[in-house]
Amino acid sequence: MAIVDSPVVQDIPAAEVPDPNEDLYHAKSWVTKYLFCQDAKVIAIQYSCTALGIGLLGLVLSWVMRLQLGFPEVFSFIEPAHYYQFITMHGMIMVIYLLTALFLGGFGNYLIPLMLGARDMVFPYVNMLSYWVYLLAVLVLIASFFVPGGPTGAGWTLYPPQAILSGTPGSDGGIILMLVSLSLFIVGFTMGGLNYVVTVLQARTRGMTLMRMPLTIWGIFTATVLALLAFPALFVGAIMMTLDRLLETSFFMPVISEMGEILSYEGGSPLLFQHLFWFFGHPEVYIVALPAFGIVSDLLSVHARRHVFGYRMMVWAIVIIGALSFIVWAHHMYVSGMNPWFGFFFATTTLIIAVPTALKVYNWTLTLWRANIRLTLPMLFGLAFIITFVNGGITGLFLGNVAIDVPLSDTLFVVAHFHMVMGIAPILVVFGAIYHWYPLMTGRMLDEGLGKFHFWVTFLGSYIIYLPMHYLGFIGVPRRYFEMGETTFIPESAQDLNAFMTIVTLIVGFAQLVFLYNLITSRKNGVEAGPNPWKATSLEWQTAKTPPEHGNFGKTLPVVYRWAYAYGLPNAAQDFVPQNLPPELVATHVGNQVPDTDGES
């Protein structure tokens, strides 16, 4: 496709109106920089550190579960109640408190102002509050481990009536704290999400049209809109279940007996909660996936030195996926006894949403076709994401069909599919993004040797774990069982396979600790990156200083002349042309530093 610079515009007005109170926003002490920080970049790091911290807890919980599955009756401290509690907390932590918070709270806060040429988020005070409410939600969640009965063991989907009946682990304080924590998380996210939407729509710098925005911003923006529409369903469900538990209302609780005693509940519908949960739950998949789609598009473009193939198609695919994600939720409920016509409808919409998703894979492939691929760590993780997402997506087509889903439901096949498409694939993008933007955040490069060890162990180890799990699902091994015992339909070799997968899980987990070590030590000991080490075109690499200071762009905001994928332009002095480089300087620009819009270097 032809790439044409904007014509030279004479006498461009100022890109911003001076703020007489600008100095009030700058931190002047440790307290104002970290405790009451309004700088989106610092808030992003706070979000990321908190998310990675709670994610480590989720990782440890997965180890404990795998130890029980791989070596049943060996570890006496893993009791059945504890096992189900660990399952619940692992799932909720990883999906909500790690991935959602990391993509939107972490990357969203850091990249949106920088990539759009803005000073900060539109509402910095609200942005600060959003993090503290998120931290409070995390602390409430952790507190559930220390209440009588421990955290809830109802499964991460929290289905009633099981979730609040006394026979379920954590049915006293655990479930209440879980629901309160989710409610707080949604409140905090809503404050942050409104910030993201308004900043994208109103705070773009001069020349940054919607169709010049990097795909990372499109992914985060669309995911934020999805979250603002989907999270209220979960919020309402959490409040209603809290009332069912505390006040014995009957939103989700039917007439039911417990231990031979008829409880006071009447008239409620457990299926209502399932609909509310999955109306949020399936868009949640794309709340995580869409930012990953955008980020991986940018990683491939930068490290393949080629423009994104079919940019507008990629944008519209992101938007269409977001819209369709609201009409596929009930494919999670095929075994709930729904009318076959509803099953037909949701199976059809599930297959339809695969079309724009496949278009994105097609465009990524053509972006790489005959490109100057550099196998850097971000590129390796980007390629691994495409492979993993395609594999996970194909198994999703299995489960999207009613006739196949019914026998595979509640088997390890579902666990394998979910982890490949919702766990491993987005995590690979997270790692690639951190390796890519770490030099911007710190001014240092991560150690490449440790990085390659981390990549290969994580990538290959994930396949060694989850490919066999598909087979176990096909032969009927159920999920969420504390131990299988003797069965007539499952061969003994299945247990040997479970033990092997457990050992690999521990090795992959160790690789994540190596990654954290790399993050911490490279902060001081890493090789100095300098400005724009990847030779990228987007605005976050064109800041006045690296790492960027509060205010991002020095005295004047940049003016944008082109899209974010100007690689290999004819007659250009280098193979990349930054977004803010005036057209008349394209043929002469050499080096990392781009002149300011007023002509000063």
N, C-alpha and C positions, 0 to 999 in steps of 0.2 A: 504494500500500500504506500502511496505517496505521502511524504511527510513534509508539510509546508510551514515555514515559520510565519508568524503574524507579521504584517507590514510594520515598518518603523512608525511609531506614533510620536509626533512632536508634542512637547509641553504636556506630558502626562501629569495629571494632578497628584497630589500627595496620596500615598496609599493608606494613610491613617490620619485621624485627627488627634493632635497632641492632648494627652490627659494631664491636667494640672495636678492630680493626686497620684501620679504614677509612682512617685517615690514611696508612698505608703504601702505599696504592695510588696516591696522588696524586703527580704528577711534581713534582720539586723542582729539576731542572736540565735543560739541553738534552739531556743523555745519557738521563736517565730519561723525558723527554717524547717523544723521537723514536727513540732507539736501542733502548731497552728499554721502549717504551710499552705500557701495558696498557689505554689508553682506546680503546674500539672506534671512536670517531669519528676519532681520529688514524690508527689502523690502516686505516680505510676510505679516508682520503685517501692514505695510503701505497700501498695497493692500486691506487687509481684513477690516481695519478700514474705508477706503474710500468706499469700496463696501457696508459695512453695513450701512454707513451714507446715501448713495444714496438709498439703499434699504429701509431705514426708510421713505424716501420721497415716494417711491413707495407704501409702506404700507398705508401711510396716504391718498394717492390718491385712493387706493382701498376702504378705509372707506367712502370717499366722494361719490364714485360711488354707493356703496351699500346703503348709506343713500337715494340717489335719487331713486334707484330701489325699496327699501323697503317702502319708505314713499314719494311718488311723490307729488309735489306741496306743501310740508311742508317747505322745505328749499329754500327760494327764491333766495339765492345767487348762487345756482347751476343752471346756465343757460345751454341751450342745447349746445351752442358752447363750454362752459367750460367742460361739460360732455365728449364730444368727445375728447377734448384735454387731459383730465385726462386718458381716456382709452388708448390713444396712448402712453402717457408718462409712464403710469404704465406698460404696456406690454414691451416696449423697455427697461425700467430701470431694470425690474426683469430678463428678459432673458439675456440681453447683459451685462449691467453694474453691476449687482449683481452676478448672478449665474456663468456666464463665468469667470468674474474677480475673484470671490472667489475661485472657484475650481482650475483654472489654475494659476492665479496670486498669490493667497493666499496659498493654500495647495501645489501647485506645487513648488513654491519658497521655502517653508519651508521644505518640506519632501524629495524632490529629492536628494539634496546633503547629507542629513542625512541618508536616507535609503540606499543610494548607497555607503556610506563611503567616500564621497568626502569632500574636504575643503570648497568648494563654487561652484557656477556656473562657467562654463568655461569662460564666458565673463562678469565679474562683472560690468564693466562700462556700457555696453549695457543693462544689467539688470536694473541698476539704471535709465537709460534713459527711459526704457520701462514703469516704474512706473510713471515718470513725464509726459510722453505723455498721459498715461491713465488718470492721474489727470486732465490734460488740457482738454481732451475729456469730462470728467464729468463736468468741469466748463463751457465749451461751451454749454453743454446740459442744465445746470441750467440757463445759461444766456438767453436761449430761453423763459423762463417764464417772462422776463422783457423787451422784445422787443415789439414794437407796434403790436397788434393782438395776442400776446402770442404764446405759442408753437403750433406746428402743431397738427391738429385734424384729420389727414387722416387715423387713425388707425395704429397700430404698424407695419403692413405690408407695409405701405406707397405706396399703389397702385396708379400709374398714370392712367389716367389724373387727377383724383380727387385731388391728393396730392398737385398739383401746380396750380390749378384753383382758381380764386379769391373767389369763393363761399365757399371754405373750410376754417375753422378756422386756423389761423397761416400760411396762404399761402404766406405771405410776408417774414418776417425774420425768422419765426419759422421753416419752412421746410428747409431753407438754413442752419440754425444752427444745425438742426438735422442731415442733411447729412454731414456737416463738422465734427460734433462730431463723427459720425460713421466712417468716413474716418480716423480721428485721432486715434480712438480706434483700428482700424485694423493695423495701422502703429505701434502703441505701442505694440500690441500683437505680431506682427511679430517679433519684436526684442526679446521679451521674449520667444516666441515659439522656435525660432532657438536656444536659450540658452538651453531650456529644452531638445531638440532633441540631440544636440551635447554633453551635459552633460551626458545623459543616455548612449549614444553610446561610449563616449570616456573617461569619468571620473570615471567609476566604480572602486572601490578598488580591490586589489588582491583577486581572488577567487570569486568575485561577477559576475557570469555568467548571461546571460539573463534569464535563467531558474532557477535562484536563487533569482531573484528580487521579492519583494513583489508585490502582485496584484495591490496595490495602484499605484505603479510606472507604471505598465503596462497600467492601465486605463488612467493615466495622459499622458503618452507618446503617446498612440494611439489617444487620444483626441486631443493632440497637432498637430499630423500629419494631422488629419482631418481638424483642424482649418486652418492650413497652406495651405491646398488645397481648402477649401471651402470659406474662407473669401475673397479671391480675387474676387469671383463672386459678393459678396455684395459690395466690394470696387468699382469695375467697374460700377455696377448699381448706386451707390451713386454719383460717378463722372458724369456719363452720365445724371442723373436726375438734378444734379446741373447745368449742361450746358443747359439742356432744360429750366430750370427756369430762369437762368440769361441771356443766350444768345439766347434763343428761338430756339435752335436746335430742331430736331425732332426724337430723338432716340426712345422715348416712346410715343410721342404725335401724334395722327392721325389728319386728318382734323376734326376740331371740331368748333362748334359755342358756344358762351357764351353770354347770354343775348341778343340773336338775332344777334350778330356780329360774323362773321367768323374770327377766329384767324389766325395768320400767320403760325401755325404748319401744317406740311404735311408729310405723308408717314411713320410716326412712328408706333410702335407696342406696345400697353400696355401689351400684353401677354409676350413680350420679358422680361420686368422687372419681371413679375411673375416667369418666368423660372429662371432668375438670382437670384431672392430673395430666392426661395425655393430650388434651388441647394445649396445655403448656409443654408437655413432654416431647412431642415430636418437633415443634418449632425449636425447642431447646437443642435438638441435634444440630439444627442449622444456625442457631445462635453461636455455637462453637465452630461449625464447619465453614460458614461464610467468611469470617475473618481469616480462617486458615486458607480458604481459596484465594482471597485477595493477597495475603502475605506470600504464599507460594508463587503466585504469578509474578510478583515483584522480585522474589529471589531468583527465579528462573531467568527473567529478563536481564537483571544485573550481571549474573554470573555466566550467562550464555552470550552476553554482549549483543543482544538482538531485541528488537521491539516485540512487544506482545502481539501475537497474531490475533486479529479479530477483536480489537479492544472494545468496540461498541457491542459486539456479540457477547463478550465476557460480562460487560456491565448489565446488559439486559438479562443474561442468564442468571446472574446473582439476584436481580429483582424478581424474576419469574419464580426462581426456586423459593425465595422468601414468601411470595404470595401463595404458591401451591402448598407450602408446608402447613398451612392452616386447614387443609381439607384432606389430610391423610391420617389423622391421629388414631382412628379406630382400627387401623391394621394391627395395633397392639392388643386389640380386644376380640380377635376372632374366636377365642375359646370362651368368651363370656356369654355365649348363647344369643348373639345378635341375629336379626332377620337375615336370611341369605342374600336378599337384595341389597342390604347395607354392606354386606361382605363384598358383593360384586362391585358396588360403587367405590369402596375404599381400596380394593385391589386395583381397580382401573386408575384411580388418581395416583396410587403408589407407582404404577408403571409409567404414568405420564411424567411424574417429577423426575424420573430417571433420564428423560430426554435432555433437558437443559444441563443436568449434571454431566451427561456424556459429552455434550458440546464443549464443556469446559476442559475435559480430558483431551478431546480432539484439538482444541486450541493450544493447550500446553504442549502437546506432541508436535504441532506445527511450529510453535515458537522455538522448539529445540531443533527442528529439522535444519540441517546444514548450518547450525549456529557455531560460534566459536566457544564451545563449552569449556569452562574452567572447573575442574573437579575440586572446588573449594569445599569446606565443611558445610556452608549454607546450601550449596548446590547438591551435595550428597544427600542431605536431609530432605531437600525439595524433591529429588528424584525418588527417594524412598517413600515419601508421602504419596506420590502419584501411584506407585505400584501397590502400596498398602490400601489406599482408598479404593482403587479399582477392584481389588480382591474383596474388600469388605462390602463394596456396593453390589457386586455380583451375588454374594450370599444374601444380601438384602432383597434381591429379586426373588430368591427362593421363598423367603418368609413373607413377601408381599402377596403371594398367592395363597388363597384360603386352603385349598386342598393339600398343599405341602406344609403350610404353617401349622395346621392342627396337630399332625403327628410329631413335628419338630419342636413345638412349643414346650417350654419348660425343660428342654434338654440342654446339654452343653453346646450344641450348635448355636443356640441363641447367644450364649455367653461369648462364643468365638466371634460371631458376626458383630455383636455390639462392641466388643473390645477392639476389633480391627478397624471399624469405621468411626467409632466415637472415642476410643481410648488411644490406641497406638498412633493412628493417622494424625490427629490433631497434636499429640505430644511431639511427634516428629517435626511438625511445623514450628511448634514452640521452640524446640532446640535449634532448628535452623535460623529462626528469627533472632534468638539470643546470640548465636555465633555471628550473625550479620550485623546487628545493631549494638553489640557490646562495645566495639571501638568508639561508637558515637557517644555512648553513655559514660564511658570511663576514660577514653583516650588511649586505651591499651588493647592489644590483641590477646585473645585466648590462646593457650598453648595448643598447637596443632597436633602434636603427638598424642596428648591426652584426649583431644577432641576426636581423632580418628579411632582410638580405642573405644571411646564412648559410643561413637556411631556404629561401628561394626558389631559390637556386642549387643547394643540395643536393637538394631535392625534385624540381624540374623536370629538373635535370641527370641525376639517377639514372634517370628515365624515358627521357630522350633516349639514354642509354647502353644500357639493358637491353631496352626494347621492340624496337628493331631486332635485338637479339641473338636474340630468339625467332624472328624471320624467318630469320636466318642459320642457325639450327638446323634449321628446317623444310626449307631447301634443301640441307641436308647438310654444312654447314661443320663440321669436327670440332674438338673442343677439344684443348688440350695439344699442338698442333702448333707447332713453331718457326717454320715458314713453309709456306705452301700450295704454292707453285709453280704451274705451269700445270695446270689440270684441265679435263675435258670437261663436268662437271656443275655447276660453280660459275661464275656470270657474273662478268665483270670488275667490275661495279658493286658486288659484295660487298666487294672490296678498298677501293673508295672509301668505302663505309659504315664499314668498319673504321677507316680513317684519320679520318673524322669523329668516330666514337666515342672515339678516342684523344684528340683535341683537347678534347672535352667532359670526358673523365676528368681531364685536367690542370686544367681550370677548376674542376671540383668539388673536386679536391684542394686547390686554392688557397683555396677557401671554408673548408676545415677549418683552414687556417693562420690565417685571419681569426678563426675561432671561438677558437682557442688564444690569439690576441692579446687577444681580448675577455675571456677567462678571467683572464689575467695582469694586464691593466691595470685591470679593474674591481675587483680585490681592494683597491686603494687609492683609485682615482678614481671608482668607481661611486657612484651615488646611494644614500644610506643607506636601508635597507629598513625599519627599525623592526621591532617584533614582529608576526608574522603578517600580512605584506603582502597575501597572497591571501585573507585571511578564511577560513581553512580550519578544520575541526573536529577533525582528528586530533591526537594528543597531542604529536607532535614540534614543533608550533607553540605549545604551551602551556607551554614550559619557563620556568624562572625568569629566564633571560637569553638573549639572542640575540647571537651564537651560543651554544649551550648549553655550559656548563663540564663538567668531569669530574664525573660524578654526575648530570648531566642536569637533575634536578628540584628542586634546592635542598634544604631541610631535610626536607621530607616528600614522599613519592610521591603522585601523583594517585590519586583514586578515580574509576572510570569508571561512568557512569550510562546510557549509550546507545551505539548504534553510531557509526561514523565518518562517516555520510552524512546528518546531520540538517540539511538545508537546506530553507528555506521552511516551518518549523513554524508552525502557527497559534498566535496569541497570543504569539509570541516577539518580543522587542524588535528583533532584527536577523534577516537572512535566513540566519544560521548559528548553530548552537548547539554549542559545544565538547563533546567527550566527557566532560570532567570538570567541567562546570558543574552544580551541584546543581539539581534540578528546581524548587525554590522560587525560584531566581534567574533562570529562563529569561525571565520577563516583564520583568525589570528590567535585564538585562545589556546594556550598551552599551560598546563599546570593544574593544581588542585584548587587554588583560590580563584573565585569568580569575582569580578569587579562588582561593587555596589551599584545600585541603579543610578546614583548621582555621578558615576564615573571614577570615584576614588577607589584605590586598591585596598 
